[in-house]
């Protein structure tokens, strides 16, 4: 990435949330390109999720070994296709394609694996999941951006995360609040729809549906669907946030790129 | 003590101002290039460039250690994720024990 920013857009300024807006814009304008890749990425994970819901609701502890294995093995597949998705987003922002995914796939998978470990087992230490979510999201964009040694690139990415903690904390806080609000809105909407709209306006008997809504399976399914939507958004936003952090180090301007994208949008 | 006047290897009629740290040849002002505070002759610079290019071609020690660690740790990290899912799902089952459906 070596395009200079125009002089009327000084680098280093701009809200921490601008990359998140940019990601929403990309989702809206490039949905037909990005969504199929994401669906392909999460097919095995969705199968694992379905098996998990089935095992938990049936309280089948014997099946948990198989379910856990499916979920674990689904992750590398997901990471590989998310790298393809993120490469598409990078190409949109750069104006030209970055390195091919196959060139960096082993390093991307290992970085994602480390990040996943930080995100899961690091939960008792609040700091590690923070690093895990950003390191995992930035792994593919960082490694596909330049043809430098993978280890150097990843170490530099960790340094950039460390150097932008304040900015990334604002982003993390915003996403957390948005996620909670979205989740709550989804719950309220479902309850309102099933208890009020469907019976009152459409005359549909929702007694059975209300009973189903009280089950673990329903809420696990809802939570998983919400996770998929959020994950899709974050896969795109991670690239825009990565470029935002990079622009503060290298002087190029992400906002100019996003403005160019908006001009070209249908 | 008498000073020994050295002459440039390329220009014998000119006095040398220094010695290339790579080749050891005496160099005049025209032949000398100061890089990172050190004098080099033209040939010395080429040798330096080739040495640095050779360092960048192959992985460095840090890179090799990193790759070895990654290969060793990957199965362990995958196992850790497997255990995390197993424990998480077991916890979900325990939490749902009191439910009718």
HADDOCK unambig.tbl for C-alpha pairs under 7 A between the chains (distance, minus, plus):
assign (segid A and resid 56 and name CA) (segid B and resid 89 and name CA) 6.82 0.50 0.50
assign (segid A and resid 56 and name CA) (segid B and resid 92 and name CA) 6.66 0.50 0.50
assign (segid A and resid 56 and name CA) (segid B and resid 93 and name CA) 5.24 0.50 0.50
assign (segid A and resid 59 and name CA) (segid B and resid 93 and name CA) 5.75 0.50 0.50
assign (segid A and resid 64 and name CA) (segid B and resid 86 and name CA) 6.20 0.50 0.50
assign (segid A and resid 65 and name CA) (segid B and resid 86 and name CA) 6.64 0.50 0.50
assign (segid A and resid 68 and name CA) (segid B and resid 82 and name CA) 5.60 0.50 0.50
assign (segid A and resid 68 and name CA) (segid B and resid 85 and name CA) 5.35 0.50 0.50
assign (segid A and resid 68 and name CA) (segid B and resid 86 and name CA) 5.50 0.50 0.50
assign (segid A and resid 69 and name CA) (segid B and resid 82 and name CA) 6.19 0.50 0.50
assign (segid A and resid 72 and name CA) (segid B and resid 78 and name CA) 6.95 0.50 0.50
assign (segid A and resid 72 and name CA) (segid B and resid 81 and name CA) 6.37 0.50 0.50
assign (segid A and resid 72 and name CA) (segid B and resid 82 and name CA) 5.61 0.50 0.50
assign (segid A and resid 110 and name CA) (segid B and resid 70 and name CA) 6.78 0.50 0.50
assign (segid A and resid 110 and name CA) (segid B and resid 74 and name CA) 6.89 0.50 0.50
assign (segid A and resid 113 and name CA) (segid B and resid 77 and name CA) 6.77 0.50 0.50
assign (segid A and resid 117 and name CA) (segid B and resid 77 and name CA) 6.56 0.50 0.50
assign (segid A and resid 117 and name CA) (segid B and resid 81 and name CA) 6.68 0.50 0.50
assign (segid A and resid 151 and name CA) (segid B and resid 63 and name CA) 5.94 0.50 0.50
assign (segid A and resid 151 and name CA) (segid B and resid 66 and name CA) 6.79 0.50 0.50
assign (segid A and resid 215 and name CA) (segid B and resid 101 and name CA) 5.82 0.50 0.50
